[in-house]
Amino acid sequence: MRAQPVQHVAQGGFAVHTRGRGFSEITAQVDDAVAASRVQAGLAHVFTAHTSCSLLIGENADPTVRDDLERWFARAVPDGDPIFRHDAEGPDDMPAHVRSILTGVSLTVPVHGGKLLLGTWQGIYLWEHRRDPHQRKVTVTVLGH
């Protein structure tokens, strides 16, 4: 395979209105950003500029996978744990930061044929870690040719 130089960079974004703690699938919005970029082969970098939500690629066919992840994190990083001193915005404040740090605020997905190169059962999710609803910003930067 011969490498092609990056000939095009496009950047856009969108807002995600969460209902509180839980997952919002954003695969379609990221795919729309890739299509708008007109990049046929390259990389899509997805980023959220927040410290209490995260991005992940996960199972998109069975919602119990996401439910299980939420239950596991509730046990691993419980709200109101007395170990945390940072609670300026309530008992879910520091746990939300820990969850975000452990899962990450960015990811990179290959682009091929003008589309995200995801597996059959993969979807892109914004995972809200706070209990209350929030509006989150997501930036998509597409590089390629």
Residue frames as qw, qx, qy, qz and C-alpha x, y, z in Angstrom:
[[0.000, 0.890, 0.455, 0.000, 0.00, 0.00, 0.00],
 [0.429, 0.281, 0.006, 0.858, 1.39, 3.37, -1.01],
 [0.175, -0.610, -0.468, 0.615, 0.80, 6.30, 1.34],
 [0.206, 0.719, 0.385, 0.541, -1.06, 9.31, -0.02],
 [0.220, 0.055, -0.311, 0.923, -0.25, 12.79, 1.30],
 [0.035, 0.659, 0.617, -0.429, -2.91, 14.65, 3.25],
 [0.199, 0.275, 0.415, 0.844, -4.51, 16.97, 0.72],
 [0.339, -0.565, -0.323, -0.680, -7.58, 18.08, 2.59],
 [0.196, -0.164, -0.733, 0.630, -8.51, 19.04, 6.14],
 [0.346, -0.518, -0.371, -0.689, -12.08, 19.80, 7.16],
 [0.164, -0.099, -0.744, 0.640, -13.47, 20.63, 10.57],
 [0.432, -0.433, -0.318, -0.725, -17.00, 20.91, 11.85],
 [0.038, 0.026, -0.823, 0.566, -19.02, 20.14, 14.87],
 [0.487, -0.449, -0.529, -0.531, -22.39, 19.61, 16.45],
 [0.326, -0.374, 0.518, -0.697, -24.12, 19.73, 19.81],
 [0.476, -0.194, -0.856, -0.062, -25.43, 16.77, 21.74],
 [0.469, -0.446, 0.182, -0.740, -28.26, 17.38, 24.18],
 [0.318, 0.038, -0.928, 0.191, -27.98, 14.67, 26.84],
 [0.606, -0.545, -0.368, -0.447, -30.77, 13.53, 29.13],
 [0.576, -0.671, 0.405, -0.232, -28.35, 13.09, 32.00],
 [0.343, -0.463, 0.812, 0.087, -26.13, 10.14, 32.73],
 [0.795, 0.288, 0.529, -0.073, -26.12, 7.67, 29.87],
 [0.449, -0.103, 0.618, 0.637, -25.20, 7.19, 26.23],
 [0.490, 0.724, 0.107, -0.474, -26.09, 9.20, 23.13],
 [0.732, 0.139, 0.509, 0.431, -25.20, 7.55, 19.84],
 [0.114, 0.831, -0.108, -0.534, -23.49, 10.06, 17.54],
 [0.583, -0.029, 0.674, 0.453, -22.37, 7.77, 14.71],
 [0.414, 0.710, 0.520, 0.230, -24.71, 9.40, 12.17],
 [0.020, -0.990, -0.007, 0.138, -23.56, 12.95, 13.02],
 [0.432, -0.590, 0.539, 0.419, -19.89, 11.96, 12.74],
 [0.559, 0.237, 0.697, 0.381, -20.60, 10.16, 9.45],
 [0.276, 0.898, 0.339, 0.050, -22.35, 13.32, 8.18],
 [0.194, -0.898, 0.263, 0.296, -19.26, 15.37, 9.03],
 [0.530, -0.245, 0.684, 0.437, -17.08, 12.89, 7.14],
 [0.485, 0.562, 0.616, 0.261, -19.39, 13.03, 4.10],
 [0.103, 0.981, 0.140, -0.091, -19.39, 16.85, 4.17],
 [0.400, -0.700, 0.416, 0.421, -15.57, 16.85, 4.21],
 [0.756, 0.602, -0.153, -0.206, -15.47, 14.99, 0.88],
 [0.119, -0.596, 0.794, 0.004, -12.43, 13.07, 2.15],
 [0.861, 0.152, -0.367, -0.317, -12.38, 9.58, 0.60],
 [0.869, -0.079, -0.390, 0.295, -9.49, 8.10, 2.57],
 [0.142, 0.583, -0.379, 0.704, -7.98, 9.38, 5.78],
 [0.337, -0.222, -0.763, 0.505, -8.84, 9.85, 9.43],
 [0.325, -0.715, -0.264, -0.559, -11.71, 11.35, 11.37],
 [0.318, 0.017, -0.637, 0.701, -10.72, 12.72, 14.76],
 [0.418, -0.679, -0.449, -0.403, -13.64, 13.21, 17.17],
 [0.341, 0.062, -0.515, 0.784, -13.22, 15.39, 20.28],
 [0.340, -0.799, -0.429, -0.250, -15.41, 16.76, 23.04],
 [0.254, 0.456, -0.349, 0.778, -14.15, 19.74, 25.05],
 [0.633, -0.588, -0.009, -0.503, -15.70, 18.71, 28.36],
 [0.104, 0.441, -0.811, 0.370, -14.36, 17.14, 31.56],
 [0.457, -0.033, 0.724, -0.515, -17.44, 15.19, 32.65],
 [0.867, 0.361, 0.176, -0.296, -18.44, 13.26, 29.53],
 [0.360, -0.437, 0.729, 0.385, -16.48, 11.04, 27.19],
 [0.678, 0.459, -0.316, -0.479, -16.44, 9.44, 23.76],
 [0.466, -0.280, 0.838, 0.034, -16.21, 5.77, 22.99],
 [0.562, 0.217, -0.618, -0.506, -16.68, 3.19, 20.29],
 [0.358, -0.121, 0.845, -0.379, -18.83, 0.35, 21.50],
 [0.141, 0.274, 0.943, 0.123, -21.43, -2.29, 20.77],
 [0.286, 0.107, -0.063, -0.950, -24.38, -0.76, 18.90],
 [0.471, -0.139, -0.742, -0.456, -26.68, -3.77, 18.57],
 [0.589, -0.462, -0.659, 0.070, -27.45, -4.72, 22.15],
 [0.139, -0.777, 0.100, -0.606, -28.18, -1.86, 24.59],
 [0.829, -0.553, -0.086, -0.006, -27.55, -4.13, 27.58],
 [0.741, 0.163, -0.153, 0.633, -23.82, -3.72, 26.86],
 [0.084, 0.559, -0.098, 0.819, -24.11, 0.00, 27.62],
 [0.665, -0.624, -0.092, -0.400, -26.31, -0.73, 30.65],
 [0.912, -0.237, -0.175, 0.284, -23.65, -3.12, 31.96],
 [0.505, 0.345, -0.159, 0.775, -20.94, -0.49, 31.45],
 [0.252, -0.657, 0.020, -0.711, -23.00, 2.03, 33.40],
 [0.832, -0.519, -0.102, -0.167, -23.52, -0.42, 36.27],
 [0.843, 0.003, -0.194, 0.502, -19.83, -1.35, 36.33],
 [0.280, 0.454, -0.145, 0.833, -18.78, 2.31, 36.52],
 [0.510, -0.669, -0.071, -0.536, -21.39, 2.98, 39.22],
 [0.902, -0.400, -0.109, 0.119, -19.65, 0.33, 41.31],
 [0.747, 0.134, -0.084, 0.646, -16.09, 1.36, 40.40],
 [0.195, 0.143, -0.089, 0.966, -16.58, 5.13, 40.74],
 [0.165, -0.655, -0.737, 0.027, -19.66, 5.72, 42.93],
 [0.060, -0.725, -0.114, -0.676, -21.29, 9.12, 43.37],
 [0.517, -0.758, 0.071, -0.391, -20.65, 10.66, 46.77],
 [0.871, -0.048, -0.348, 0.343, -17.67, 8.46, 47.61],
 [0.426, -0.897, -0.009, 0.119, -16.01, 10.05, 50.67],
 [0.739, -0.131, 0.230, 0.619, -12.58, 9.58, 49.08],
 [0.350, 0.551, 0.315, 0.689, -13.34, 12.59, 46.83],
 [0.216, -0.484, -0.314, 0.788, -12.85, 16.13, 48.11],
 [0.089, 0.107, -0.349, -0.927, -13.89, 17.85, 44.85],
 [0.078, 0.504, 0.860, -0.002, -17.68, 18.11, 44.99],
 [0.002, 0.221, 0.024, -0.975, -18.27, 21.74, 43.93],
 [0.469, 0.046, -0.368, -0.802, -21.19, 20.73, 41.70],
 [0.850, -0.167, 0.058, -0.496, -22.57, 17.88, 43.76],
 [0.710, -0.360, 0.604, -0.040, -21.83, 14.25, 44.62],
 [0.855, 0.369, 0.337, 0.142, -21.55, 13.24, 40.93],
 [0.195, 0.947, -0.224, -0.123, -18.93, 15.95, 40.15],
 [0.188, -0.650, 0.726, 0.122, -15.64, 14.16, 40.84],
 [0.676, 0.069, 0.734, 0.025, -16.91, 10.72, 39.78],
 [0.626, 0.746, 0.208, -0.091, -17.83, 12.27, 36.40],
 [0.134, 0.867, -0.466, -0.111, -14.27, 13.59, 36.02],
 [0.457, -0.377, 0.804, 0.052, -12.76, 10.19, 36.90],
 [0.723, 0.370, 0.581, -0.053, -15.06, 8.42, 34.42],
 [0.483, 0.867, -0.037, -0.118, -14.12, 10.91, 31.69],
 [0.072, -0.763, 0.635, 0.097, -10.41, 10.51, 32.34],
 [0.571, -0.169, 0.803, 0.007, -10.65, 6.70, 32.30],
 [0.651, 0.470, 0.596, 0.026, -12.65, 6.56, 29.06],
 [0.409, -0.085, 0.380, 0.825, -11.27, 9.58, 27.16],
 [0.257, 0.717, 0.263, -0.592, -12.54, 12.65, 25.36],
 [0.394, 0.645, -0.402, -0.517, -11.29, 11.88, 21.85],
 [0.759, 0.006, 0.640, 0.119, -11.01, 9.08, 19.33],
 [0.192, 0.548, -0.530, -0.618, -9.79, 8.57, 15.81],
 [0.768, 0.270, 0.561, -0.148, -11.55, 6.46, 13.19],
 [0.299, -0.137, 0.661, 0.675, -10.23, 5.52, 9.73],
 [0.540, 0.583, 0.142, -0.590, -12.14, 6.84, 6.71],
 [0.275, -0.111, 0.830, 0.472, -12.45, 4.72, 3.57],
 [0.069, 0.432, 0.765, 0.472, -14.67, 5.37, 0.57],
 [0.159, -0.437, -0.083, -0.881, -15.88, 8.57, 2.19],
 [0.730, -0.512, -0.249, -0.377, -17.30, 6.69, 5.19],
 [0.427, -0.628, 0.577, -0.302, -16.24, 5.78, 8.70],
 [0.614, 0.242, -0.749, -0.060, -14.50, 2.42, 8.74],
 [0.504, -0.350, 0.555, -0.562, -16.32, 0.97, 11.74],
 [0.002, -0.035, 0.999, 0.035, -16.99, -2.69, 12.41],
 [0.318, -0.375, -0.738, -0.463, -20.43, -4.20, 11.90],
 [0.504, -0.651, -0.566, 0.037, -21.45, -3.85, 15.55],
 [0.436, -0.218, -0.230, 0.842, -19.59, -0.63, 16.37],
 [0.016, 0.879, 0.356, 0.316, -21.14, 2.75, 17.06],
 [0.326, 0.256, -0.294, 0.861, -19.73, 6.04, 18.33],
 [0.421, -0.730, -0.537, -0.042, -21.20, 7.28, 21.60],
 [0.003, 0.547, -0.331, 0.769, -21.02, 10.36, 23.78],
 [0.585, -0.380, -0.693, 0.180, -21.25, 9.11, 27.35],
 [0.228, -0.718, 0.081, -0.652, -22.67, 11.67, 29.75],
 [0.524, -0.031, -0.730, 0.437, -21.31, 11.13, 33.25],
 [0.134, -0.070, 0.392, -0.908, -23.35, 13.78, 35.09],
 [0.164, 0.394, 0.869, -0.248, -26.84, 13.04, 36.42],
 [0.285, 0.711, 0.280, -0.579, -28.40, 16.22, 35.01],
 [0.669, 0.624, 0.337, 0.224, -28.95, 16.97, 31.29],
 [0.303, -0.635, 0.248, 0.666, -26.22, 18.92, 29.51],
 [0.658, 0.749, 0.007, -0.073, -25.46, 20.32, 26.09],
 [0.669, -0.416, 0.438, 0.434, -22.13, 18.94, 24.90],
 [0.427, 0.795, -0.271, -0.335, -20.06, 20.12, 21.93],
 [0.835, -0.054, 0.475, 0.273, -18.36, 17.64, 19.63],
 [0.221, 0.788, -0.380, -0.431, -15.70, 18.65, 17.07],
 [0.889, 0.173, 0.392, 0.159, -14.90, 16.43, 14.08],
 [0.064, 0.777, -0.462, -0.422, -11.68, 17.02, 12.16],
 [0.908, 0.274, 0.316, 0.038, -11.24, 15.00, 8.97],
 [0.083, -0.731, 0.543, 0.405, -7.83, 14.65, 7.30],
 [0.704, 0.075, 0.682, 0.183, -7.08, 12.87, 4.08],
 [0.036, 0.291, -0.538, -0.790, -7.53, 12.98, 0.33]]
